[in-house]
Amino acid sequence: MNAFATFSGLILMCMVRELVAVCPTDRENIGSCIGTQCPPGNYCSAKKDGDCCSGVAPPCVDILSDCAKNVALCNVNSYRVFMTNNCPKTCDRCGVECADANNLCPQWAAQGFCESSFYTTVQKQAYCLATCGYC
C-alpha cells in the first residue's frame, strides 16, 4: 500500500468519525455505546451510535444563545462536534431517553429476563432499559 492510500484512508476514517456523536471535551471517551448503553457510571453521548462518556450526563441545555438560529449547522460535518458540545438541546444530542428497545420487554420481564443471570446487565439495558428498571 502506498503512502497516499494510507493517508487517504486516515482522512476518510477521521471524516467518518465526525459523523457520530462524540463526548464533550471535558469527558473521557471510554468506547462506543452498545445500542444506547454504557457501563455503570458513564453515559451514551447520543440516542444512536454514540460514544460512552465518563461521568454523569450533563443537563440538556444549550450553552450558546444563538443555537436555534444556527440549527442547520448541527449536521454539517465541520461543525458537528462544536454544535454537539455547545448546542446539544437544539441538535437533539442530549443522550438517551428512558425507553425499551424492544416492545416484547414486558413479556420477557414476566418470564424472568430482568432477573436472569444468563443475560448480562449490558444486554438487559440494551433491550429493556425501562422495563428492567435501569432508568
N, CA, C and O atoms as a GROMACS GRO file, in nm:
protein
  540
    1MET      N    1   0.086  -0.118   0.000
    1MET     CA    2   0.000   0.000   0.000
    1MET      C    3   0.090   0.123   0.000
    1MET      O    4   0.185   0.131   0.078
    2ASN      N    5   0.060   0.219  -0.086
    2ASN     CA    6   0.144   0.337  -0.093
    2ASN      C    7   0.104   0.439   0.015
    2ASN      O    8   0.000   0.427   0.079
    3ALA      N    9   0.190   0.538   0.033
    3ALA     CA   10   0.169   0.637   0.139
    3ALA      C   11   0.042   0.719   0.114
    3ALA      O   12  -0.028   0.754   0.209
    4PHE      N   13   0.012   0.749  -0.012
    4PHE     CA   14  -0.108   0.827  -0.043
    4PHE      C   15  -0.234   0.752  -0.002
    4PHE      O   16  -0.326   0.810   0.056
    5ALA      N   17  -0.239   0.623  -0.033
    5ALA     CA   18  -0.356   0.542   0.002
    5ALA      C   19  -0.372   0.535   0.153
    5ALA      O   20  -0.485   0.543   0.204
    6THR      N   21  -0.262   0.519   0.226
    6THR     CA   22  -0.268   0.515   0.372
    6THR      C   23  -0.318   0.647   0.428
    6THR      O   24  -0.405   0.650   0.515
    7PHE      N   25  -0.263   0.759   0.376
    7PHE     CA   26  -0.305   0.891   0.420
    7PHE      C   27  -0.452   0.914   0.389
    7PHE      O   28  -0.527   0.966   0.472
    8SER      N   29  -0.495   0.876   0.268
    8SER     CA   30  -0.635   0.893   0.228
    8SER      C   31  -0.727   0.813   0.320
    8SER      O   32  -0.835   0.859   0.356
    9GLY      N   33  -0.685   0.693   0.357
    9GLY     CA   34  -0.764   0.610   0.447
    9GLY      C   35  -0.779   0.674   0.584
    9GLY      O   36  -0.887   0.671   0.643
   10LEU      N   37  -0.670   0.734   0.634
   10LEU     CA   38  -0.676   0.802   0.763
   10LEU      C   39  -0.770   0.922   0.758
   10LEU      O   40  -0.847   0.945   0.852
   11ILE      N   41  -0.763   0.997   0.651
   11ILE     CA   42  -0.852   1.113   0.636
   11ILE      C   43  -0.998   1.066   0.633
   11ILE      O   44  -1.083   1.126   0.699
   12LEU      N   45  -1.025   0.961   0.557
   12LEU     CA   46  -1.161   0.907   0.550
   12LEU      C   47  -1.210   0.862   0.686
   12LEU      O   48  -1.324   0.888   0.722
   13MET      N   49  -1.124   0.794   0.763
   13MET     CA   50  -1.163   0.749   0.897
   13MET      C   51  -1.196   0.867   0.986
   13MET      O   52  -1.292   0.862   1.062
   14CYS      N   53  -1.119   0.974   0.976
   14CYS     CA   54  -1.146   1.093   1.058
   14CYS      C   55  -1.277   1.159   1.017
   14CYS      O   56  -1.353   1.206   1.102
   15MET      N   57  -1.305   1.161   0.887
   15MET     CA   58  -1.430   1.221   0.840
   15MET      C   59  -1.549   1.139   0.888
   15MET      O   60  -1.649   1.196   0.932
   16VAL      N   61  -1.541   1.008   0.881
   16VAL     CA   62  -1.649   0.922   0.928
   16VAL      C   63  -1.668   0.939   1.077
   16VAL      O   64  -1.782   0.943   1.124
   17ARG      N   65  -1.560   0.950   1.152
   17ARG     CA   66  -1.565   0.967   1.297
   17ARG      C   67  -1.644   1.092   1.335
   17ARG      O   68  -1.713   1.092   1.437
   18GLU      N   69  -1.636   1.196   1.254
   18GLU     CA   70  -1.707   1.320   1.283
   18GLU      C   71  -1.858   1.306   1.263
   18GLU      O   72  -1.934   1.390   1.310
   19LEU      N   73  -1.902   1.200   1.194
   19LEU     CA   74  -2.044   1.184   1.168
   19LEU      C   75  -2.120   1.128   1.287
   19LEU      O   76  -2.242   1.139   1.292
   20VAL      N   77  -2.050   1.068   1.384
   20VAL     CA   78  -2.117   1.011   1.500
   20VAL      C   79  -2.101   1.104   1.620
   20VAL      O   80  -2.014   1.192   1.620
   21ALA      N   81  -2.183   1.085   1.718
   21ALA     CA   82  -2.177   1.170   1.836
   21ALA      C   83  -2.050   1.141   1.915
   21ALA      O   84  -2.006   1.027   1.924
   22VAL      N   85  -1.993   1.244   1.971
   22VAL     CA   86  -1.870   1.232   2.048
   22VAL      C   87  -1.891   1.288   2.187
   22VAL      O   88  -1.989   1.358   2.214
   23CYS      N   89  -1.798   1.257   2.277
   23CYS     CA   90  -1.805   1.307   2.413
   23CYS      C   91  -1.767   1.455   2.418
   23CYS      O   92  -1.686   1.501   2.337
   24PRO      N   93  -1.824   1.528   2.511
   24PRO     CA   94  -1.781   1.666   2.532
   24PRO      C   95  -1.632   1.669   2.567
   24PRO      O   96  -1.577   1.570   2.615
   25THR      N   97  -1.569   1.781   2.543
   25THR     CA   98  -1.425   1.792   2.562
   25THR      C   99  -1.381   1.768   2.707
   25THR      O  100  -1.266   1.731   2.730
   26ASP      N  101  -1.470   1.788   2.803
   26ASP     CA  102  -1.432   1.766   2.943
   26ASP      C  103  -1.462   1.625   2.993
   26ASP      O  104  -1.448   1.598   3.112
   27ARG      N  105  -1.502   1.534   2.902
   27ARG     CA  106  -1.534   1.395   2.940
   27ARG      C  107  -1.443   1.299   2.865
   27ARG      O  108  -1.403   1.326   2.752
   28GLU      N  109  -1.411   1.188   2.928
   28GLU     CA  110  -1.329   1.086   2.864
   28GLU      C  111  -1.416   0.994   2.780
   28GLU      O  112  -1.523   0.951   2.825
   29ASN      N  113  -1.371   0.963   2.659
   29ASN     CA  114  -1.440   0.867   2.572
   29ASN      C  115  -1.389   0.729   2.611
   29ASN      O  116  -1.270   0.700   2.597
   30ILE      N  117  -1.479   0.642   2.659
   30ILE     CA  118  -1.434   0.509   2.701
   30ILE      C  119  -1.472   0.400   2.600
   30ILE      O  120  -1.452   0.282   2.627
   31GLY      N  121  -1.526   0.439   2.485
   31GLY     CA  122  -1.561   0.343   2.380
   31GLY      C  123  -1.701   0.368   2.326
   31GLY      O  124  -1.769   0.462   2.368
   32SER      N  125  -1.742   0.285   2.234
   32SER     CA  126  -1.873   0.300   2.170
   32SER      C  127  -1.985   0.247   2.258
   32SER      O  128  -1.965   0.152   2.334
   33CYS      N  129  -2.101   0.308   2.246
   33CYS     CA  130  -2.220   0.259   2.315
   33CYS      C  131  -2.263   0.126   2.253
   33CYS      O  132  -2.243   0.103   2.134
   34ILE      N  133  -2.320   0.041   2.334
   34ILE     CA  134  -2.384  -0.081   2.283
   34ILE      C  135  -2.532  -0.048   2.278
   34ILE      O  136  -2.600  -0.045   2.380
   35GLY      N  137  -2.581  -0.022   2.158
   35GLY     CA  138  -2.714   0.033   2.145
   35GLY      C  139  -2.710   0.174   2.200
   35GLY      O  140  -2.650   0.263   2.140
   36THR      N  141  -2.772   0.193   2.312
   36THR     CA  142  -2.765   0.322   2.381
   36THR      C  143  -2.706   0.306   2.521
   36THR      O  144  -2.722   0.395   2.605
   37GLN      N  145  -2.640   0.195   2.546
   37GLN     CA  146  -2.595   0.164   2.680
   37GLN      C  147  -2.444   0.174   2.696
   37GLN      O  148  -2.367   0.152   2.603
   38CYS      N  149  -2.405   0.208   2.818
   38CYS     CA  150  -2.265   0.217   2.857
   38CYS      C  151  -2.250   0.152   2.994
   38CYS      O  152  -2.349   0.130   3.064
   39PRO      N  153  -2.126   0.122   3.033
   39PRO     CA  154  -2.106   0.067   3.167
   39PRO      C  155  -2.156   0.163   3.275
   39PRO      O  156  -2.163   0.284   3.252
   40PRO      N  157  -2.192   0.110   3.393
   40PRO     CA  158  -2.238   0.197   3.502
   40PRO      C  159  -2.139   0.310   3.530
   40PRO      O  160  -2.018   0.290   3.524
   41GLY      N  161  -2.192   0.426   3.560
   41GLY     CA  162  -2.108   0.543   3.589
   41GLY      C  163  -2.070   0.622   3.465
   41GLY      O  164  -1.992   0.716   3.474
   42ASN      N  165  -2.124   0.584   3.351
   42ASN     CA  166  -2.097   0.651   3.225
   42ASN      C  167  -2.229   0.672   3.152
   42ASN      O  168  -2.332   0.620   3.194
   43TYR      N  169  -2.226   0.750   3.044
   43TYR     CA  170  -2.348   0.773   2.969
   43TYR      C  171  -2.319   0.773   2.820
   43TYR      O  172  -2.206   0.795   2.777
   44CYS      N  173  -2.423   0.748   2.741
   44CYS     CA  174  -2.410   0.747   2.596
   44CYS      C  175  -2.431   0.889   2.545
   44CYS      O  176  -2.524   0.959   2.587
   45SER      N  177  -2.344   0.932   2.454
   45SER     CA  178  -2.348   1.070   2.406
   45SER      C  179  -2.458   1.098   2.305
   45SER      O  180  -2.478   1.214   2.268
   46ALA      N  181  -2.529   0.997   2.261
   46ALA     CA  182  -2.636   1.017   2.163
   46ALA      C  183  -2.740   0.908   2.176
   46ALA      O  184  -2.719   0.807   2.243
   47LYS      N  185  -2.853   0.929   2.110
   47LYS     CA  186  -2.960   0.829   2.114
   47LYS      C  187  -2.927   0.710   2.026
   47LYS      O  188  -2.988   0.605   2.040
   48LYS      N  189  -2.831   0.725   1.935
   48LYS     CA  190  -2.792   0.616   1.847
   48LYS      C  191  -2.647   0.634   1.805
   48LYS      O  192  -2.606   0.745   1.769
   49ASP      N  193  -2.570   0.527   1.810
   49ASP     CA  194  -2.432   0.527   1.760
   49ASP      C  195  -2.342   0.631   1.826
   49ASP      O  196  -2.262   0.695   1.758
   50GLY      N  197  -2.356   0.649   1.954
   50GLY     CA  198  -2.272   0.745   2.024
   50GLY      C  199  -2.153   0.681   2.091
   50GLY      O  200  -2.126   0.562   2.072
   51ASP      N  201  -2.083   0.760   2.170
   51ASP     CA  202  -1.970   0.714   2.248
   51ASP      C  203  -2.010   0.709   2.395
   51ASP      O  204  -2.095   0.785   2.440
   52CYS      N  205  -1.948   0.617   2.469
   52CYS     CA  206  -1.965   0.615   2.614
   52CYS      C  207  -1.872   0.720   2.673
   52CYS      O  208  -1.751   0.717   2.652
   53CYS      N  209  -1.930   0.812   2.746
   53CYS     CA  210  -1.855   0.921   2.806
   53CYS      C  211  -1.850   0.903   2.957
   53CYS      O  212  -1.945   0.852   3.017
   54SER      N  213  -1.740   0.943   3.017
   54SER     CA  214  -1.724   0.926   3.160
   54SER      C  215  -1.815   1.021   3.237
   54SER      O  216  -1.846   1.131   3.192
   55GLY      N  217  -1.858   0.975   3.354
   55GLY     CA  218  -1.936   1.058   3.444
   55GLY      C  219  -2.085   1.055   3.417
   55GLY      O  220  -2.136   0.970   3.345
   56VAL      N  221  -2.153   1.150   3.477
   56VAL     CA  222  -2.298   1.163   3.467
   56VAL      C  223  -2.330   1.253   3.349
   56VAL      O  224  -2.259   1.350   3.324
   57ALA      N  225  -2.436   1.221   3.278
   57ALA     CA  226  -2.477   1.303   3.163
   57ALA      C  227  -2.504   1.446   3.207
   57ALA      O  228  -2.570   1.470   3.308
   58PRO      N  229  -2.453   1.541   3.131
   58PRO     CA  230  -2.478   1.681   3.166
   58PRO      C  231  -2.624   1.716   3.140
   58PRO      O  232  -2.692   1.647   3.064
   59PRO      N  233  -2.673   1.822   3.204
   59PRO     CA  234  -2.811   1.862   3.178
   59PRO      C  235  -2.826   1.901   3.031
   59PRO      O  236  -2.731   1.949   2.968
   60CYS      N  237  -2.942   1.881   2.978
   60CYS     CA  238  -2.965   1.908   2.836
   60CYS      C  239  -3.000   2.054   2.816
   60CYS      O  240  -3.118   2.091   2.812
   61VAL      N  241  -2.900   2.137   2.803
   61VAL     CA  242  -2.920   2.279   2.778
   61VAL      C  243  -2.819   2.327   2.675
   61VAL      O  244  -2.708   2.274   2.666
   62ASP      N  245  -2.859   2.426   2.598
   62ASP     CA  246  -2.767   2.488   2.504
   62ASP      C  247  -2.679   2.586   2.580
   62ASP      O  248  -2.726   2.659   2.667
   63ILE      N  249  -2.552   2.588   2.546
   63ILE     CA  250  -2.458   2.679   2.611
   63ILE      C  251  -2.459   2.815   2.542
   63ILE      O  252  -2.448   2.918   2.607
   64LEU      N  253  -2.473   2.814   2.411
   64LEU     CA  254  -2.474   2.938   2.334
   64LEU      C  255  -2.617   2.989   2.314
   64LEU      O  256  -2.711   2.910   2.309
   65SER      N  257  -2.632   3.120   2.305
   65SER     CA  258  -2.765   3.178   2.292
   65SER      C  259  -2.821   3.174   2.150
   65SER      O  260  -2.942   3.188   2.132
   66ASP      N  261  -2.736   3.154   2.051
   66ASP     CA  262  -2.784   3.158   1.912
   66ASP      C  263  -2.795   3.020   1.848
   66ASP      O  264  -2.789   3.008   1.725
   67CYS      N  265  -2.810   2.914   1.928
   67CYS     CA  266  -2.819   2.778   1.876
   67CYS      C  267  -2.937   2.761   1.780
   67CYS      O  268  -2.922   2.703   1.673
   68ALA      N  269  -3.054   2.810   1.819
   68ALA     CA  270  -3.173   2.792   1.736
   68ALA      C  271  -3.154   2.856   1.598
   68ALA      O  272  -3.201   2.804   1.498
   69LYS      N  273  -3.086   2.968   1.596
   69LYS     CA  274  -3.061   3.038   1.469
   69LYS      C  275  -2.967   2.958   1.379
   69LYS      O  276  -2.973   2.970   1.256
   70ASN      N  277  -2.881   2.877   1.439
   70ASN     CA  278  -2.781   2.802   1.364
   70ASN      C  279  -2.808   2.652   1.359
   70ASN      O  280  -2.716   2.573   1.340
   71VAL      N  281  -2.934   2.611   1.376
   71VAL     CA  282  -2.970   2.469   1.381
   71VAL      C  283  -2.925   2.394   1.256
   71VAL      O  284  -2.897   2.274   1.263
   72ALA      N  285  -2.917   2.461   1.143
   72ALA     CA  286  -2.874   2.396   1.019
   72ALA      C  287  -2.730   2.343   1.028
   72ALA      O  288  -2.692   2.254   0.952
   73LEU      N  289  -2.652   2.397   1.119
   73LEU     CA  290  -2.512   2.353   1.134
   73LEU      C  291  -2.499   2.222   1.213
   73LEU      O  292  -2.391   2.164   1.217
   74CYS      N  293  -2.606   2.177   1.275
   74CYS     CA  294  -2.600   2.056   1.358
   74CYS      C  295  -2.547   1.936   1.281
   74CYS      O  296  -2.477   1.852   1.339
   75ASN      N  297  -2.580   1.925   1.155
   75ASN     CA  298  -2.539   1.809   1.076
   75ASN      C  299  -2.436   1.840   0.968
   75ASN      O  300  -2.416   1.760   0.877
   76VAL      N  301  -2.373   1.955   0.978
   76VAL     CA  302  -2.263   1.989   0.888
   76VAL      C  303  -2.135   1.932   0.950
   76VAL      O  304  -2.100   1.966   1.063
   77ASN      N  305  -2.066   1.845   0.875
   77ASN     CA  306  -1.951   1.774   0.931
   77ASN      C  307  -1.852   1.863   1.003
   77ASN      O  308  -1.805   1.828   1.111
   78SER      N  309  -1.817   1.976   0.945
   78SER     CA  310  -1.714   2.061   1.005
   78SER      C  311  -1.761   2.132   1.132
   78SER      O  312  -1.679   2.186   1.206
   79TYR      N  313  -1.892   2.132   1.160
   79TYR     CA  314  -1.946   2.195   1.280
   79TYR      C  315  -2.005   2.096   1.380
   79TYR      O  316  -2.048   2.136   1.488
   80ARG      N  317  -2.009   1.969   1.344
   80ARG     CA  318  -2.080   1.869   1.425
   80ARG      C  319  -2.032   1.863   1.570
   80ARG      O  320  -2.114   1.869   1.661
   81VAL      N  321  -1.903   1.853   1.592
   81VAL     CA  322  -1.851   1.845   1.729
   81VAL      C  323  -1.879   1.975   1.804
   81VAL      O  324  -1.922   1.973   1.920
   82PHE      N  325  -1.855   2.088   1.739
   82PHE     CA  326  -1.880   2.218   1.801
   82PHE      C  327  -2.026   2.230   1.842
   82PHE      O  328  -2.056   2.270   1.955
   83MET      N  329  -2.117   2.197   1.752
   83MET     CA  330  -2.260   2.209   1.780
   83MET      C  331  -2.305   2.109   1.887
   83MET      O  332  -2.390   2.142   1.970
   84THR      N  333  -2.249   1.988   1.886
   84THR     CA  334  -2.284   1.889   1.988
   84THR      C  335  -2.243   1.938   2.126
   84THR      O  336  -2.318   1.922   2.223
   85ASN      N  337  -2.125   1.998   2.136
   85ASN     CA  338  -2.076   2.046   2.265
   85ASN      C  339  -2.147   2.171   2.313
   85ASN      O  340  -2.165   2.190   2.433
   86ASN      N  341  -2.188   2.258   2.221
   86ASN     CA  342  -2.242   2.388   2.260
   86ASN      C  343  -2.393   2.402   2.244
   86ASN      O  344  -2.454   2.490   2.306
   87CYS      N  345  -2.455   2.317   2.161
   87CYS     CA  346  -2.598   2.327   2.134
   87CYS      C  347  -2.665   2.190   2.138
   87CYS      O  348  -2.738   2.154   2.045
   88PRO      N  349  -2.642   2.111   2.244
   88PRO     CA  350  -2.696   1.974   2.244
   88PRO      C  351  -2.848   1.968   2.241
   88PRO      O  352  -2.904   1.878   2.179
   89LYS      N  353  -2.916   2.061   2.305
   89LYS     CA  354  -3.062   2.058   2.306
   89LYS      C  355  -3.117   2.087   2.166
   89LYS      O  356  -3.202   2.014   2.117
   90THR      N  357  -3.069   2.192   2.105
   90THR     CA  358  -3.113   2.230   1.971
   90THR      C  359  -3.086   2.119   1.869
   90THR      O  360  -3.167   2.094   1.781
   91CYS      N  361  -2.968   2.053   1.882
   91CYS     CA  362  -2.930   1.949   1.786
   91CYS      C  363  -2.983   1.811   1.824
   91CYS      O  364  -2.952   1.714   1.755
   92ASP      N  365  -3.062   1.801   1.930
   92ASP     CA  366  -3.119   1.674   1.976
   92ASP      C  367  -3.010   1.571   2.005
   92ASP      O  368  -3.019   1.456   1.961
   93ARG      N  369  -2.909   1.613   2.079
   93ARG     CA  370  -2.799   1.523   2.116
   93ARG      C  371  -2.780   1.521   2.267
   93ARG      O  372  -2.668   1.537   2.317
   94CYS      N  373  -2.887   1.501   2.337
   94CYS     CA  374  -2.882   1.506   2.482
   94CYS      C  375  -2.871   1.369   2.548
   94CYS      O  376  -2.886   1.360   2.670
   95GLY      N  377  -2.846   1.266   2.473
   95GLY     CA  378  -2.829   1.137   2.535
   95GLY      C  379  -2.952   1.049   2.520
   95GLY      O  380  -3.030   1.064   2.426
   96VAL      N  381  -2.966   0.959   2.611
   96VAL     CA  382  -3.061   0.850   2.598
   96VAL      C  383  -3.194   0.882   2.667
   96VAL      O  384  -3.196   0.936   2.777
   97GLU      N  385  -3.302   0.846   2.601
   97GLU     CA  386  -3.433   0.852   2.665
   97GLU      C  387  -3.454   0.722   2.742
   97GLU      O  388  -3.394   0.620   2.708
   98CYS      N  389  -3.535   0.725   2.842
   98CYS     CA  390  -3.564   0.604   2.918
   98CYS      C  391  -3.674   0.528   2.848
   98CYS      O  392  -3.793   0.552   2.870
   99ALA      N  393  -3.634   0.434   2.762
   99ALA     CA  394  -3.732   0.356   2.686
   99ALA      C  395  -3.673   0.220   2.652
   99ALA      O  396  -3.551   0.204   2.644
  100ASP      N  397  -3.759   0.124   2.633
  100ASP     CA  398  -3.716  -0.009   2.590
  100ASP      C  399  -3.686  -0.008   2.441
  100ASP      O  400  -3.750   0.064   2.364
  101ALA      N  401  -3.589  -0.088   2.399
  101ALA     CA  402  -3.556  -0.101   2.258
  101ALA      C  403  -3.644  -0.208   2.192
  101ALA      O  404  -3.649  -0.215   2.069
  102ASN      N  405  -3.711  -0.290   2.270
  102ASN     CA  406  -3.793  -0.397   2.216
  102ASN      C  407  -3.930  -0.394   2.280
  102ASN      O  408  -3.942  -0.380   2.402
  103ASN      N  409  -4.034  -0.405   2.200
  103ASN     CA  410  -4.170  -0.398   2.255
  103ASN      C  411  -4.213  -0.525   2.327
  103ASN      O  412  -4.323  -0.530   2.382
  104LEU      N  413  -4.130  -0.628   2.327
  104LEU     CA  414  -4.162  -0.752   2.399
  104LEU      C  415  -4.108  -0.753   2.542
  104LEU      O  416  -4.124  -0.853   2.612
  105CYS      N  417  -4.047  -0.645   2.587
  105CYS     CA  418  -3.987  -0.641   2.720
  105CYS      C  419  -4.084  -0.676   2.833
  105CYS      O  420  -4.045  -0.751   2.923
  106PRO      N  421  -4.206  -0.628   2.833
  106PRO     CA  422  -4.297  -0.668   2.941
  106PRO      C  423  -4.316  -0.820   2.948
  106PRO      O  424  -4.321  -0.877   3.057
  107GLN      N  425  -4.327  -0.884   2.832
  107GLN     CA  426  -4.341  -1.030   2.831
  107GLN      C  427  -4.212  -1.098   2.878
  107GLN      O  428  -4.215  -1.193   2.955
  108TRP      N  429  -4.099  -1.047   2.830
  108TRP     CA  430  -3.970  -1.104   2.870
  108TRP      C  431  -3.951  -1.089   3.021
  108TRP      O  432  -3.904  -1.182   3.088
  109ALA      N  433  -3.988  -0.972   3.075
  109ALA     CA  434  -3.973  -0.948   3.219
  109ALA      C  435  -4.060  -1.047   3.297
  109ALA      O  436  -4.018  -1.099   3.401
  110ALA      N  437  -4.180  -1.072   3.249
  110ALA     CA  438  -4.270  -1.168   3.316
  110ALA      C  439  -4.211  -1.308   3.316
  110ALA      O  440  -4.244  -1.389   3.403
  111GLN      N  441  -4.125  -1.338   3.220
  111GLN     CA  442  -4.060  -1.468   3.212
  111GLN      C  443  -3.923  -1.470   3.281
  111GLN      O  444  -3.852  -1.570   3.274
  112GLY      N  445  -3.887  -1.359   3.348
  112GLY     CA  446  -3.764  -1.356   3.427
  112GLY      C  447  -3.642  -1.296   3.362
  112GLY      O  448  -3.532  -1.307   3.416
  113PHE      N  449  -3.658  -1.233   3.247
  113PHE     CA  450  -3.543  -1.175   3.176
  113PHE      C  451  -3.462  -1.079   3.263
  113PHE      O  452  -3.340  -1.087   3.267
  114CYS      N  453  -3.530  -0.989   3.332
  114CYS     CA  454  -3.459  -0.885   3.409
  114CYS      C  455  -3.379  -0.940   3.526
  114CYS      O  456  -3.278  -0.882   3.564
  115GLU      N  457  -3.421  -1.051   3.582
  115GLU     CA  458  -3.352  -1.110   3.696
  115GLU      C  459  -3.256  -1.222   3.656
  115GLU      O  460  -3.177  -1.269   3.738
  116SER      N  461  -3.260  -1.263   3.532
  116SER     CA  462  -3.180  -1.377   3.485
  116SER      C  463  -3.031  -1.346   3.488
  116SER      O  464  -2.987  -1.239   3.447
  117SER      N  465  -2.954  -1.443   3.538
  117SER     CA  466  -2.808  -1.428   3.536
  117SER      C  467  -2.749  -1.474   3.402
  117SER      O  468  -2.629  -1.458   3.378
  118PHE      N  469  -2.832  -1.531   3.317
  118PHE     CA  470  -2.787  -1.575   3.184
  118PHE      C  471  -2.752  -1.454   3.097
  118PHE      O  472  -2.658  -1.461   3.018
  119TYR      N  473  -2.827  -1.343   3.113
  119TYR     CA  474  -2.804  -1.222   3.036
  119TYR      C  475  -2.722  -1.123   3.117
  119TYR      O  476  -2.738  -1.113   3.239
  120THR      N  477  -2.633  -1.050   3.050
  120THR     CA  478  -2.552  -0.950   3.119
  120THR      C  479  -2.635  -0.825   3.145
  120THR      O  480  -2.739  -0.805   3.083
  121THR      N  481  -2.588  -0.744   3.237
  121THR     CA  482  -2.654  -0.616   3.264
  121THR      C  483  -2.658  -0.531   3.138
  121THR      O  484  -2.758  -0.466   3.110
  122VAL      N  485  -2.550  -0.531   3.061
  122VAL     CA  486  -2.544  -0.452   2.938
  122VAL      C  487  -2.652  -0.499   2.840
  122VAL      O  488  -2.717  -0.416   2.776
  123GLN      N  489  -2.672  -0.630   2.829
  123GLN     CA  490  -2.777  -0.681   2.740
  123GLN      C  491  -2.915  -0.640   2.791
  123GLN      O  492  -3.000  -0.599   2.712
  124LYS      N  493  -2.937  -0.652   2.920
  124LYS     CA  494  -3.067  -0.613   2.976
  124LYS      C  495  -3.094  -0.465   2.952
  124LYS      O  496  -3.206  -0.426   2.916
  125GLN      N  497  -2.991  -0.382   2.972
  125GLN     CA  498  -3.006  -0.239   2.950
  125GLN      C  499  -3.027  -0.207   2.802
  125GLN      O  500  -3.106  -0.119   2.769
  126ALA      N  501  -2.958  -0.278   2.715
  126ALA     CA  502  -2.969  -0.252   2.571
  126ALA      C  503  -3.109  -0.283   2.518
  126ALA      O  504  -3.159  -0.213   2.430
  127TYR      N  505  -3.173  -0.387   2.571
  127TYR     CA  506  -3.303  -0.428   2.521
  127TYR      C  507  -3.419  -0.371   2.602
  127TYR      O  508  -3.518  -0.327   2.544
  128CYS      N  509  -3.410  -0.372   2.734
  128CYS     CA  510  -3.525  -0.340   2.819
  128CYS      C  511  -3.488  -0.240   2.929
  128CYS      O  512  -3.509  -0.267   3.047
  129LEU      N  513  -3.434  -0.128   2.891
  129LEU     CA  514  -3.386  -0.027   2.984
  129LEU      C  515  -3.493   0.014   3.085
  129LEU      O  516  -3.467   0.014   3.206
  130ALA      N  517  -3.613   0.048   3.039
  130ALA     CA  518  -3.719   0.095   3.128
  130ALA      C  519  -3.784  -0.020   3.205
  130ALA      O  520  -3.801  -0.011   3.326
  131THR      N  521  -3.820  -0.126   3.134
  131THR     CA  522  -3.890  -0.237   3.198
  131THR      C  523  -3.808  -0.300   3.310
  131THR      O  524  -3.862  -0.339   3.413
  132CYS      N  525  -3.678  -0.311   3.288
  132CYS     CA  526  -3.591  -0.372   3.390
  132CYS      C  527  -3.548  -0.272   3.498
  132CYS      O  528  -3.474  -0.308   3.589
  133GLY      N  529  -3.595  -0.149   3.489
  133GLY     CA  530  -3.572  -0.051   3.595
  133GLY      C  531  -3.434   0.012   3.598
  133GLY      O  532  -3.386   0.047   3.706
  134TYR      N  533  -3.369   0.028   3.485
  134TYR     CA  534  -3.236   0.089   3.482
  134TYR      C  535  -3.240   0.240   3.468
  134TYR      O  536  -3.135   0.304   3.469
  135CYS      N  537  -3.358   0.298   3.454
  135CYS     CA  538  -3.365   0.444   3.445
  135CYS      C  539  -3.496   0.492   3.507
  135CYS      O  540  -3.522   0.612   3.510
   0.00000   0.00000   0.00000
